[in-house]
Amino acid sequence: MARLGPRLENQIDYVELPVRDMPRTKEFYGSAFGWKFEDYGPDYASFFDGRLGGGFTMERPAPASGLLLVIYERP
């Protein structure tokens, strides 16, 4: 997955949300926030809006597994 923007220390770096219906999810978030998506197979799509990167996954059940939240900290 390509990094499309600067990594900011102590900020949310990537958020991953489990979903049940990828086409409807992309339609909703694309309409609500103007997000564009990059598909990585039928079960994963990433987004980057210039500030926040993230993805939607169908690899885990939703909503039982919650979400993945990554905070970047400089090594």
mmCIF file of the N, C-alpha and C atoms, coordinates in Angstrom:
data_MODEL
# 
_entry.id   MODEL 
# 
loop_
_atom_site.group_PDB 
_atom_site.id 
_atom_site.type_symbol 
_atom_site.label_atom_id 
_atom_site.label_alt_id 
_atom_site.label_comp_id 
_atom_site.label_asym_id 
_atom_site.label_entity_id 
_atom_site.label_seq_id 
_atom_site.pdbx_PDB_ins_code 
_atom_site.Cartn_x 
_atom_site.Cartn_y 
_atom_site.Cartn_z 
_atom_site.occupancy 
_atom_site.B_iso_or_equiv 
_atom_site.pdbx_formal_charge 
_atom_site.auth_seq_id 
_atom_site.auth_comp_id 
_atom_site.auth_asym_id 
_atom_site.auth_atom_id 
_atom_site.pdbx_PDB_model_num 
ATOM 1   N N  . MET A 1 1  ? 0.834   -1.159  0.000  1.00 0.00 ? 1  MET A N  1 
ATOM 2   C CA . MET A 1 1  ? 0.000   0.000   0.000  1.00 0.00 ? 1  MET A CA 1 
ATOM 3   C C  . MET A 1 1  ? 0.892   1.240   0.000  1.00 0.00 ? 1  MET A C  1 
ATOM 4   N N  . ALA A 1 2  ? 0.716   2.104   -0.933 1.00 0.00 ? 2  ALA A N  1 
ATOM 5   C CA . ALA A 1 2  ? 1.554   3.300   -1.053 1.00 0.00 ? 2  ALA A CA 1 
ATOM 6   C C  . ALA A 1 2  ? 1.178   4.340   -0.019 1.00 0.00 ? 2  ALA A C  1 
ATOM 7   N N  . ARG A 1 3  ? 2.156   4.973   0.534  1.00 0.00 ? 3  ARG A N  1 
ATOM 8   C CA . ARG A 1 3  ? 1.947   6.073   1.473  1.00 0.00 ? 3  ARG A CA 1 
ATOM 9   C C  . ARG A 1 3  ? 1.791   7.335   0.640  1.00 0.00 ? 3  ARG A C  1 
ATOM 10  N N  . LEU A 1 4  ? 0.669   8.021   0.772  1.00 0.00 ? 4  LEU A N  1 
ATOM 11  C CA . LEU A 1 4  ? 0.375   9.147   -0.088 1.00 0.00 ? 4  LEU A CA 1 
ATOM 12  C C  . LEU A 1 4  ? 0.592   10.506  0.573  1.00 0.00 ? 4  LEU A C  1 
ATOM 13  N N  . GLY A 1 5  ? 0.948   10.545  1.822  1.00 0.00 ? 5  GLY A N  1 
ATOM 14  C CA . GLY A 1 5  ? 1.132   11.825  2.489  1.00 0.00 ? 5  GLY A CA 1 
ATOM 15  C C  . GLY A 1 5  ? 2.156   11.713  3.593  1.00 0.00 ? 5  GLY A C  1 
ATOM 16  N N  . PRO A 1 6  ? 2.456   12.841  4.233  1.00 0.00 ? 6  PRO A N  1 
ATOM 17  C CA . PRO A 1 6  ? 3.446   12.822  5.306  1.00 0.00 ? 6  PRO A CA 1 
ATOM 18  C C  . PRO A 1 6  ? 2.917   12.079  6.529  1.00 0.00 ? 6  PRO A C  1 
ATOM 19  N N  . ARG A 1 7  ? 3.815   11.442  7.246  1.00 0.00 ? 7  ARG A N  1 
ATOM 20  C CA . ARG A 1 7  ? 3.440   10.768  8.487  1.00 0.00 ? 7  ARG A CA 1 
ATOM 21  C C  . ARG A 1 7  ? 3.658   11.740  9.630  1.00 0.00 ? 7  ARG A C  1 
ATOM 22  N N  . LEU A 1 8  ? 2.630   11.991  10.397 1.00 0.00 ? 8  LEU A N  1 
ATOM 23  C CA . LEU A 1 8  ? 2.697   12.931  11.499 1.00 0.00 ? 8  LEU A CA 1 
ATOM 24  C C  . LEU A 1 8  ? 2.771   12.167  12.810 1.00 0.00 ? 8  LEU A C  1 
ATOM 25  N N  . GLU A 1 9  ? 3.733   12.526  13.622 1.00 0.00 ? 9  GLU A N  1 
ATOM 26  C CA . GLU A 1 9  ? 3.929   11.859  14.891 1.00 0.00 ? 9  GLU A CA 1 
ATOM 27  C C  . GLU A 1 9  ? 2.769   12.144  15.845 1.00 0.00 ? 9  GLU A C  1 
ATOM 28  N N  . ASN A 1 10 ? 2.393   11.110  16.613 1.00 0.00 ? 10 ASN A N  1 
ATOM 29  C CA . ASN A 1 10 ? 1.348   11.194  17.632 1.00 0.00 ? 10 ASN A CA 1 
ATOM 30  C C  . ASN A 1 10 ? -0.004  11.627  17.071 1.00 0.00 ? 10 ASN A C  1 
ATOM 31  N N  . GLN A 1 11 ? -0.299  11.185  15.865 1.00 0.00 ? 11 GLN A N  1 
ATOM 32  C CA . GLN A 1 11 ? -1.587  11.437  15.239 1.00 0.00 ? 11 GLN A CA 1 
ATOM 33  C C  . GLN A 1 11 ? -2.106  10.111  14.688 1.00 0.00 ? 11 GLN A C  1 
ATOM 34  N N  . ILE A 1 12 ? -3.388  10.033  14.460 1.00 0.00 ? 12 ILE A N  1 
ATOM 35  C CA . ILE A 1 12 ? -3.933  8.831   13.839 1.00 0.00 ? 12 ILE A CA 1 
ATOM 36  C C  . ILE A 1 12 ? -3.316  8.707   12.459 1.00 0.00 ? 12 ILE A C  1 
ATOM 37  N N  . ASP A 1 13 ? -2.731  7.549   12.179 1.00 0.00 ? 13 ASP A N  1 
ATOM 38  C CA . ASP A 1 13 ? -2.005  7.323   10.933 1.00 0.00 ? 13 ASP A CA 1 
ATOM 39  C C  . ASP A 1 13 ? -2.824  6.515   9.930  1.00 0.00 ? 13 ASP A C  1 
ATOM 40  N N  . TYR A 1 14 ? -3.646  5.600   10.415 1.00 0.00 ? 14 TYR A N  1 
ATOM 41  C CA . TYR A 1 14 ? -4.401  4.716   9.526  1.00 0.00 ? 14 TYR A CA 1 
ATOM 42  C C  . TYR A 1 14 ? -5.554  4.129   10.316 1.00 0.00 ? 14 TYR A C  1 
ATOM 43  N N  . VAL A 1 15 ? -6.704  4.058   9.738  1.00 0.00 ? 15 VAL A N  1 
ATOM 44  C CA . VAL A 1 15 ? -7.860  3.456   10.394 1.00 0.00 ? 15 VAL A CA 1 
ATOM 45  C C  . VAL A 1 15 ? -8.447  2.413   9.444  1.00 0.00 ? 15 VAL A C  1 
ATOM 46  N N  . GLU A 1 16 ? -8.776  1.253   9.993  1.00 0.00 ? 16 GLU A N  1 
ATOM 47  C CA . GLU A 1 16 ? -9.319  0.169   9.176  1.00 0.00 ? 16 GLU A CA 1 
ATOM 48  C C  . GLU A 1 16 ? -10.658 -0.264  9.754  1.00 0.00 ? 16 GLU A C  1 
ATOM 49  N N  . LEU A 1 17 ? -11.674 -0.272  8.904  1.00 0.00 ? 17 LEU A N  1 
ATOM 50  C CA . LEU A 1 17 ? -13.028 -0.578  9.340  1.00 0.00 ? 17 LEU A CA 1 
ATOM 51  C C  . LEU A 1 17 ? -13.544 -1.845  8.684  1.00 0.00 ? 17 LEU A C  1 
ATOM 52  N N  . PRO A 1 18 ? -14.048 -2.791  9.476  1.00 0.00 ? 18 PRO A N  1 
ATOM 53  C CA . PRO A 1 18 ? -14.655 -3.981  8.893  1.00 0.00 ? 18 PRO A CA 1 
ATOM 54  C C  . PRO A 1 18 ? -16.039 -3.622  8.341  1.00 0.00 ? 18 PRO A C  1 
ATOM 55  N N  . VAL A 1 19 ? -16.374 -4.152  7.174  1.00 0.00 ? 19 VAL A N  1 
ATOM 56  C CA . VAL A 1 19 ? -17.659 -3.876  6.532  1.00 0.00 ? 19 VAL A CA 1 
ATOM 57  C C  . VAL A 1 19 ? -18.267 -5.161  6.006  1.00 0.00 ? 19 VAL A C  1 
ATOM 58  N N  . ARG A 1 20 ? -19.569 -5.116  5.739  1.00 0.00 ? 20 ARG A N  1 
ATOM 59  C CA . ARG A 1 20 ? -20.258 -6.278  5.186  1.00 0.00 ? 20 ARG A CA 1 
ATOM 60  C C  . ARG A 1 20 ? -20.517 -6.150  3.695  1.00 0.00 ? 20 ARG A C  1 
ATOM 61  N N  . ASP A 1 21 ? -20.642 -4.918  3.211  1.00 0.00 ? 21 ASP A N  1 
ATOM 62  C CA . ASP A 1 21 ? -21.011 -4.683  1.819  1.00 0.00 ? 21 ASP A CA 1 
ATOM 63  C C  . ASP A 1 21 ? -20.078 -3.615  1.238  1.00 0.00 ? 21 ASP A C  1 
ATOM 64  N N  . MET A 1 22 ? -19.048 -4.046  0.523  1.00 0.00 ? 22 MET A N  1 
ATOM 65  C CA . MET A 1 22 ? -18.038 -3.119  0.019  1.00 0.00 ? 22 MET A CA 1 
ATOM 66  C C  . MET A 1 22 ? -18.608 -2.082  -0.947 1.00 0.00 ? 22 MET A C  1 
ATOM 67  N N  . PRO A 1 23 ? -19.394 -2.473  -1.949 1.00 0.00 ? 23 PRO A N  1 
ATOM 68  C CA . PRO A 1 23 ? -19.914 -1.452  -2.873 1.00 0.00 ? 23 PRO A CA 1 
ATOM 69  C C  . PRO A 1 23 ? -20.744 -0.373  -2.173 1.00 0.00 ? 23 PRO A C  1 
ATOM 70  N N  . ARG A 1 24 ? -21.627 -0.762  -1.261 1.00 0.00 ? 24 ARG A N  1 
ATOM 71  C CA . ARG A 1 24 ? -22.457 0.225   -0.546 1.00 0.00 ? 24 ARG A CA 1 
ATOM 72  C C  . ARG A 1 24 ? -21.610 1.090   0.367  1.00 0.00 ? 24 ARG A C  1 
ATOM 73  N N  . THR A 1 25 ? -20.594 0.503   1.002  1.00 0.00 ? 25 THR A N  1 
ATOM 74  C CA . THR A 1 25 ? -19.708 1.266   1.881  1.00 0.00 ? 25 THR A CA 1 
ATOM 75  C C  . THR A 1 25 ? -18.964 2.330   1.091  1.00 0.00 ? 25 THR A C  1 
ATOM 76  N N  . LYS A 1 26 ? -18.391 1.942   -0.038 1.00 0.00 ? 26 LYS A N  1 
ATOM 77  C CA . LYS A 1 26 ? -17.659 2.895   -0.873 1.00 0.00 ? 26 LYS A CA 1 
ATOM 78  C C  . LYS A 1 26 ? -18.588 3.981   -1.416 1.00 0.00 ? 26 LYS A C  1 
ATOM 79  N N  . GLU A 1 27 ? -19.786 3.599   -1.787 1.00 0.00 ? 27 GLU A N  1 
ATOM 80  C CA . GLU A 1 27 ? -20.755 4.586   -2.272 1.00 0.00 ? 27 GLU A CA 1 
ATOM 81  C C  . GLU A 1 27 ? -21.080 5.604   -1.177 1.00 0.00 ? 27 GLU A C  1 
ATOM 82  N N  . PHE A 1 28 ? -21.334 5.129   0.050  1.00 0.00 ? 28 PHE A N  1 
ATOM 83  C CA . PHE A 1 28 ? -21.671 6.026   1.150  1.00 0.00 ? 28 PHE A CA 1 
ATOM 84  C C  . PHE A 1 28 ? -20.518 6.981   1.474  1.00 0.00 ? 28 PHE A C  1 
ATOM 85  N N  . TYR A 1 29 ? -19.321 6.437   1.738  1.00 0.00 ? 29 TYR A N  1 
ATOM 86  C CA . TYR A 1 29 ? -18.192 7.288   2.135  1.00 0.00 ? 29 TYR A CA 1 
ATOM 87  C C  . TYR A 1 29 ? -17.698 8.166   0.985  1.00 0.00 ? 29 TYR A C  1 
ATOM 88  N N  . GLY A 1 30 ? -17.800 7.676   -0.236 1.00 0.00 ? 30 GLY A N  1 
ATOM 89  C CA . GLY A 1 30 ? -17.444 8.496   -1.388 1.00 0.00 ? 30 GLY A CA 1 
ATOM 90  C C  . GLY A 1 30 ? -18.366 9.696   -1.513 1.00 0.00 ? 30 GLY A C  1 
ATOM 91  N N  . SER A 1 31 ? -19.656 9.462   -1.288 1.00 0.00 ? 31 SER A N  1 
ATOM 92  C CA . SER A 1 31 ? -20.637 10.541  -1.363 1.00 0.00 ? 31 SER A CA 1 
ATOM 93  C C  . SER A 1 31 ? -20.515 11.493  -0.167 1.00 0.00 ? 31 SER A C  1 
ATOM 94  N N  . ALA A 1 32 ? -20.343 10.937  1.021  1.00 0.00 ? 32 ALA A N  1 
ATOM 95  C CA . ALA A 1 32 ? -20.296 11.758  2.238  1.00 0.00 ? 32 ALA A CA 1 
ATOM 96  C C  . ALA A 1 32 ? -19.030 12.602  2.332  1.00 0.00 ? 32 ALA A C  1 
ATOM 97  N N  . PHE A 1 33 ? -17.864 12.023  1.968  1.00 0.00 ? 33 PHE A N  1 
ATOM 98  C CA . PHE A 1 33 ? -16.592 12.711  2.176  1.00 0.00 ? 33 PHE A CA 1 
ATOM 99  C C  . PHE A 1 33 ? -15.799 12.961  0.897  1.00 0.00 ? 33 PHE A C  1 
ATOM 100 N N  . GLY A 1 34 ? -16.304 12.487  -0.232 1.00 0.00 ? 34 GLY A N  1 
ATOM 101 C CA . GLY A 1 34 ? -15.582 12.656  -1.483 1.00 0.00 ? 34 GLY A CA 1 
ATOM 102 C C  . GLY A 1 34 ? -14.356 11.762  -1.604 1.00 0.00 ? 34 GLY A C  1 
ATOM 103 N N  . TRP A 1 35 ? -14.300 10.699  -0.792 1.00 0.00 ? 35 TRP A N  1 
ATOM 104 C CA . TRP A 1 35 ? -13.149 9.807   -0.811 1.00 0.00 ? 35 TRP A CA 1 
ATOM 105 C C  . TRP A 1 35 ? -13.081 9.042   -2.127 1.00 0.00 ? 35 TRP A C  1 
ATOM 106 N N  . LYS A 1 36 ? -11.861 8.819   -2.583 1.00 0.00 ? 36 LYS A N  1 
ATOM 107 C CA . LYS A 1 36 ? -11.571 7.941   -3.702 1.00 0.00 ? 36 LYS A CA 1 
ATOM 108 C C  . LYS A 1 36 ? -10.948 6.678   -3.126 1.00 0.00 ? 36 LYS A C  1 
ATOM 109 N N  . PHE A 1 37 ? -11.089 5.585   -3.805 1.00 0.00 ? 37 PHE A N  1 
ATOM 110 C CA . PHE A 1 37 ? -10.662 4.295   -3.270 1.00 0.00 ? 37 PHE A CA 1 
ATOM 111 C C  . PHE A 1 37 ? -9.703  3.590   -4.209 1.00 0.00 ? 37 PHE A C  1 
ATOM 112 N N  . GLU A 1 38 ? -8.844  2.791   -3.613 1.00 0.00 ? 38 GLU A N  1 
ATOM 113 C CA . GLU A 1 38 ? -7.975  1.892   -4.371 1.00 0.00 ? 38 GLU A CA 1 
ATOM 114 C C  . GLU A 1 38 ? -8.278  0.481   -3.885 1.00 0.00 ? 38 GLU A C  1 
ATOM 115 N N  . ASP A 1 39 ? -8.713  -0.360  -4.805 1.00 0.00 ? 39 ASP A N  1 
ATOM 116 C CA . ASP A 1 39 ? -9.089  -1.728  -4.452 1.00 0.00 ? 39 ASP A CA 1 
ATOM 117 C C  . ASP A 1 39 ? -7.868  -2.635  -4.425 1.00 0.00 ? 39 ASP A C  1 
ATOM 118 N N  . TYR A 1 40 ? -7.841  -3.504  -3.434 1.00 0.00 ? 40 TYR A N  1 
ATOM 119 C CA . TYR A 1 40 ? -6.822  -4.545  -3.310 1.00 0.00 ? 40 TYR A CA 1 
ATOM 120 C C  . TYR A 1 40 ? -7.569  -5.872  -3.239 1.00 0.00 ? 40 TYR A C  1 
ATOM 121 N N  . GLY A 1 41 ? -8.123  -6.276  -4.369 1.00 0.00 ? 41 GLY A N  1 
ATOM 122 C CA . GLY A 1 41 ? -8.957  -7.465  -4.405 1.00 0.00 ? 41 GLY A CA 1 
ATOM 123 C C  . GLY A 1 41 ? -10.382 -7.110  -4.023 1.00 0.00 ? 41 GLY A C  1 
ATOM 124 N N  . PRO A 1 42 ? -11.258 -8.113  -3.987 1.00 0.00 ? 42 PRO A N  1 
ATOM 125 C CA . PRO A 1 42 ? -12.670 -7.844  -3.708 1.00 0.00 ? 42 PRO A CA 1 
ATOM 126 C C  . PRO A 1 42 ? -12.971 -7.560  -2.233 1.00 0.00 ? 42 PRO A C  1 
ATOM 127 N N  . ASP A 1 43 ? -12.033 -7.879  -1.343 1.00 0.00 ? 43 ASP A N  1 
ATOM 128 C CA . ASP A 1 43 ? -12.307 -7.779  0.090  1.00 0.00 ? 43 ASP A CA 1 
ATOM 129 C C  . ASP A 1 43 ? -11.580 -6.643  0.799  1.00 0.00 ? 43 ASP A C  1 
ATOM 130 N N  . TYR A 1 44 ? -10.890 -5.759  0.038  1.00 0.00 ? 44 TYR A N  1 
ATOM 131 C CA . TYR A 1 44 ? -10.176 -4.657  0.699  1.00 0.00 ? 44 TYR A CA 1 
ATOM 132 C C  . TYR A 1 44 ? -10.121 -3.444  -0.225 1.00 0.00 ? 44 TYR A C  1 
ATOM 133 N N  . ALA A 1 45 ? -10.417 -2.277  0.326  1.00 0.00 ? 45 ALA A N  1 
ATOM 134 C CA . ALA A 1 45 ? -10.284 -1.019  -0.400 1.00 0.00 ? 45 ALA A CA 1 
ATOM 135 C C  . ALA A 1 45 ? -9.684  0.011   0.540  1.00 0.00 ? 45 ALA A C  1 
ATOM 136 N N  . SER A 1 46 ? -8.700  0.750   0.055  1.00 0.00 ? 46 SER A N  1 
ATOM 137 C CA . SER A 1 46 ? -8.091  1.791   0.886  1.00 0.00 ? 46 SER A CA 1 
ATOM 138 C C  . SER A 1 46 ? -8.549  3.156   0.404  1.00 0.00 ? 46 SER A C  1 
ATOM 139 N N  . PHE A 1 47 ? -8.392  4.153   1.298  1.00 0.00 ? 47 PHE A N  1 
ATOM 140 C CA . PHE A 1 47 ? -8.692  5.535   0.955  1.00 0.00 ? 47 PHE A CA 1 
ATOM 141 C C  . PHE A 1 47 ? -7.627  6.430   1.569  1.00 0.00 ? 47 PHE A C  1 
ATOM 142 N N  . PHE A 1 48 ? -7.468  7.615   1.001  1.00 0.00 ? 48 PHE A N  1 
ATOM 143 C CA . PHE A 1 48 ? -6.604  8.642   1.569  1.00 0.00 ? 48 PHE A CA 1 
ATOM 144 C C  . PHE A 1 48 ? -7.199  9.974   1.164  1.00 0.00 ? 48 PHE A C  1 
ATOM 145 N N  . ASP A 1 49 ? -7.462  10.828  2.138  1.00 0.00 ? 49 ASP A N  1 
ATOM 146 C CA . ASP A 1 49 ? -8.123  12.097  1.826  1.00 0.00 ? 49 ASP A CA 1 
ATOM 147 C C  . ASP A 1 49 ? -7.201  13.308  1.967  1.00 0.00 ? 49 ASP A C  1 
ATOM 148 N N  . GLY A 1 50 ? -5.900  13.069  2.025  1.00 0.00 ? 50 GLY A N  1 
ATOM 149 C CA . GLY A 1 50 ? -4.957  14.167  2.192  1.00 0.00 ? 50 GLY A CA 1 
ATOM 150 C C  . GLY A 1 50 ? -4.551  14.367  3.638  1.00 0.00 ? 50 GLY A C  1 
ATOM 151 N N  . ARG A 1 51 ? -5.327  13.830  4.560  1.00 0.00 ? 51 ARG A N  1 
ATOM 152 C CA . ARG A 1 51 ? -5.016  13.919  5.988  1.00 0.00 ? 51 ARG A CA 1 
ATOM 153 C C  . ARG A 1 51 ? -5.021  12.556  6.657  1.00 0.00 ? 51 ARG A C  1 
ATOM 154 N N  . LEU A 1 52 ? -5.989  11.734  6.310  1.00 0.00 ? 52 LEU A N  1 
ATOM 155 C CA . LEU A 1 52 ? -6.178  10.446  6.969  1.00 0.00 ? 52 LEU A CA 1 
ATOM 156 C C  . LEU A 1 52 ? -6.195  9.341   5.931  1.00 0.00 ? 52 LEU A C  1 
ATOM 157 N N  . GLY A 1 53 ? -5.459  8.275   6.214  1.00 0.00 ? 53 GLY A N  1 
ATOM 158 C CA . GLY A 1 53 ? -5.487  7.086   5.374  1.00 0.00 ? 53 GLY A CA 1 
ATOM 159 C C  . GLY A 1 53 ? -6.221  5.989   6.100  1.00 0.00 ? 53 GLY A C  1 
ATOM 160 N N  . GLY A 1 54 ? -6.827  5.112   5.337  1.00 0.00 ? 54 GLY A N  1 
ATOM 161 C CA . GLY A 1 54 ? -7.525  4.006   5.962  1.00 0.00 ? 54 GLY A CA 1 
ATOM 162 C C  . GLY A 1 54 ? -7.999  3.019   4.935  1.00 0.00 ? 54 GLY A C  1 
ATOM 163 N N  . GLY A 1 55 ? -8.768  2.070   5.408  1.00 0.00 ? 55 GLY A N  1 
ATOM 164 C CA . GLY A 1 55 ? -9.276  1.059   4.514  1.00 0.00 ? 55 GLY A CA 1 
ATOM 165 C C  . GLY A 1 55 ? -10.529 0.412   5.061  1.00 0.00 ? 55 GLY A C  1 
ATOM 166 N N  . PHE A 1 56 ? -11.195 -0.282  4.165  1.00 0.00 ? 56 PHE A N  1 
ATOM 167 C CA . PHE A 1 56 ? -12.368 -1.081  4.508  1.00 0.00 ? 56 PHE A CA 1 
ATOM 168 C C  . PHE A 1 56 ? -12.036 -2.527  4.183  1.00 0.00 ? 56 PHE A C  1 
ATOM 169 N N  . THR A 1 57 ? -12.355 -3.422  5.106  1.00 0.00 ? 57 THR A N  1 
ATOM 170 C CA . THR A 1 57 ? -12.043 -4.836  4.913  1.00 0.00 ? 57 THR A CA 1 
ATOM 171 C C  . THR A 1 57 ? -13.276 -5.696  5.115  1.00 0.00 ? 57 THR A C  1 
ATOM 172 N N  . MET A 1 58 ? -13.373 -6.727  4.308  1.00 0.00 ? 58 MET A N  1 
ATOM 173 C CA . MET A 1 58 ? -14.400 -7.743  4.480  1.00 0.00 ? 58 MET A CA 1 
ATOM 174 C C  . MET A 1 58 ? -13.752 -9.034  4.974  1.00 0.00 ? 58 MET A C  1 
ATOM 175 N N  . GLU A 1 59 ? -12.480 -8.956  5.337  1.00 0.00 ? 59 GLU A N  1 
ATOM 176 C CA . GLU A 1 59 ? -11.729 -10.139 5.771  1.00 0.00 ? 59 GLU A CA 1 
ATOM 177 C C  . GLU A 1 59 ? -12.089 -10.570 7.188  1.00 0.00 ? 59 GLU A C  1 
ATOM 178 N N  . ARG A 1 60 ? -12.677 -9.678  7.960  1.00 0.00 ? 60 ARG A N  1 
ATOM 179 C CA . ARG A 1 60 ? -13.122 -9.984  9.309  1.00 0.00 ? 60 ARG A CA 1 
ATOM 180 C C  . ARG A 1 60 ? -14.586 -9.591  9.427  1.00 0.00 ? 60 ARG A C  1 
ATOM 181 N N  . PRO A 1 61 ? -15.340 -10.286 10.274 1.00 0.00 ? 61 PRO A N  1 
ATOM 182 C CA . PRO A 1 61 ? -16.752 -9.931  10.413 1.00 0.00 ? 61 PRO A CA 1 
ATOM 183 C C  . PRO A 1 61 ? -16.930 -8.536  11.010 1.00 0.00 ? 61 PRO A C  1 
ATOM 184 N N  . ALA A 1 62 ? -17.953 -7.855  10.576 1.00 0.00 ? 62 ALA A N  1 
ATOM 185 C CA . ALA A 1 62 ? -18.304 -6.552  11.139 1.00 0.00 ? 62 ALA A CA 1 
ATOM 186 C C  . ALA A 1 62 ? -19.598 -6.721  11.913 1.00 0.00 ? 62 ALA A C  1 
ATOM 187 N N  . PRO A 1 63 ? -19.771 -6.049  13.004 1.00 0.00 ? 63 PRO A N  1 
ATOM 188 C CA . PRO A 1 63 ? -18.860 -5.168  13.718 1.00 0.00 ? 63 PRO A CA 1 
ATOM 189 C C  . PRO A 1 63 ? -18.098 -5.841  14.847 1.00 0.00 ? 63 PRO A C  1 
ATOM 190 N N  . ALA A 1 64 ? -18.200 -7.144  14.980 1.00 0.00 ? 64 ALA A N  1 
ATOM 191 C CA . ALA A 1 64 ? -17.626 -7.848  16.131 1.00 0.00 ? 64 ALA A CA 1 
ATOM 192 C C  . ALA A 1 64 ? -16.142 -7.577  16.348 1.00 0.00 ? 64 ALA A C  1 
ATOM 193 N N  . SER A 1 65 ? -15.356 -7.427  15.269 1.00 0.00 ? 65 SER A N  1 
ATOM 194 C CA . SER A 1 65 ? -13.915 -7.242  15.452 1.00 0.00 ? 65 SER A CA 1 
ATOM 195 C C  . SER A 1 65 ? -13.522 -5.786  15.650 1.00 0.00 ? 65 SER A C  1 
ATOM 196 N N  . GLY A 1 66 ? -14.466 -4.869  15.582 1.00 0.00 ? 66 GLY A N  1 
ATOM 197 C CA . GLY A 1 66 ? -14.149 -3.458  15.794 1.00 0.00 ? 66 GLY A CA 1 
ATOM 198 C C  . GLY A 1 66 ? -13.330 -2.888  14.659 1.00 0.00 ? 66 GLY A C  1 
ATOM 199 N N  . LEU A 1 67 ? -12.445 -1.957  15.003 1.00 0.00 ? 67 LEU A N  1 
ATOM 200 C CA . LEU A 1 67 ? -11.629 -1.333  13.977 1.00 0.00 ? 67 LEU A CA 1 
ATOM 201 C C  . LEU A 1 67 ? -10.171 -1.332  14.386 1.00 0.00 ? 67 LEU A C  1 
ATOM 202 N N  . LEU A 1 68 ? -9.306  -1.167  13.413 1.00 0.00 ? 68 LEU A N  1 
ATOM 203 C CA . LEU A 1 68 ? -7.873  -1.075  13.642 1.00 0.00 ? 68 LEU A CA 1 
ATOM 204 C C  . LEU A 1 68 ? -7.496  0.391   13.568 1.00 0.00 ? 68 LEU A C  1 
ATOM 205 N N  . LEU A 1 69 ? -6.879  0.928   14.598 1.00 0.00 ? 69 LEU A N  1 
ATOM 206 C CA . LEU A 1 69 ? -6.455  2.321   14.645 1.00 0.00 ? 69 LEU A CA 1 
ATOM 207 C C  . LEU A 1 69 ? -4.963  2.353   14.861 1.00 0.00 ? 69 LEU A C  1 
ATOM 208 N N  . VAL A 1 70 ? -4.207  2.994   13.956 1.00 0.00 ? 70 VAL A N  1 
ATOM 209 C CA . VAL A 1 70 ? -2.747  3.040   14.021 1.00 0.00 ? 70 VAL A CA 1 
ATOM 210 C C  . VAL A 1 70 ? -2.319  4.471   14.278 1.00 0.00 ? 70 VAL A C  1 
ATOM 211 N N  . ILE A 1 71 ? -1.487  4.675   15.293 1.00 0.00 ? 71 ILE A N  1 
ATOM 212 C CA . ILE A 1 71 ? -0.932  5.989   15.600 1.00 0.00 ? 71 ILE A CA 1 
ATOM 213 C C  . ILE A 1 71 ? 0.552   5.933   15.322 1.00 0.00 ? 71 ILE A C  1 
ATOM 214 N N  . TYR A 1 72 ? 1.032   6.817   14.493 1.00 0.00 ? 72 TYR A N  1 
ATOM 215 C CA . TYR A 1 72 ? 2.454   6.837   14.130 1.00 0.00 ? 72 TYR A CA 1 
ATOM 216 C C  . TYR A 1 72 ? 3.267   7.494   15.239 1.00 0.00 ? 72 TYR A C  1 
ATOM 217 N N  . GLU A 1 73 ? 4.339   6.845   15.622 1.00 0.00 ? 73 GLU A N  1 
ATOM 218 C CA . GLU A 1 73 ? 5.292   7.401   16.576 1.00 0.00 ? 73 GLU A CA 1 
ATOM 219 C C  . GLU A 1 73 ? 6.667   7.218   15.984 1.00 0.00 ? 73 GLU A C  1 
ATOM 220 N N  . ARG A 1 74 ? 7.384   8.302   15.865 1.00 0.00 ? 74 ARG A N  1 
ATOM 221 C CA . ARG A 1 74 ? 8.730   8.257   15.270 1.00 0.00 ? 74 ARG A CA 1 
ATOM 222 C C  . ARG A 1 74 ? 9.613   7.330   16.080 1.00 0.00 ? 74 ARG A C  1 
ATOM 223 N N  . PRO A 1 75 ? 10.346  6.410   15.393 1.00 0.00 ? 75 PRO A N  1 
ATOM 224 C CA . PRO A 1 75 ? 11.230  5.483   16.105 1.00 0.00 ? 75 PRO A CA 1 
ATOM 225 C C  . PRO A 1 75 ? 12.415  6.198   16.745 1.00 0.00 ? 75 PRO A C  1 
# 
